[in-house]
Amino acid sequence: MHPQLGEALRAGEVSGFVVSMVAAATARVESGARRLLEAAVTADAVEVPAGAAISAARARAAEADPDADAAAARAAAARRVYLKPLDD
């Protein structure tokens, strides 16, 4: 999802936990906006403590796409699962 962040992980500059949390925080953002966020979230993940990096990623994602959370909530509400018994 974030190639620069993956490189920082491989170089040992950031933990896998932080990478997964940053990826989750930015997952709802449209891919074009996510690419623009990459450098900022990577710098945050490498330079600041884990909690601050995750909070910064969430804040940057909300700023980049303010409607992403609402759209995700609408999509979740619209999901349906139907179960149908099978004949034995």
Helices and strands as residue ranges (DSSP letters): H 3-10, H 16-26, H 31-47, H 50-64, H 68-78
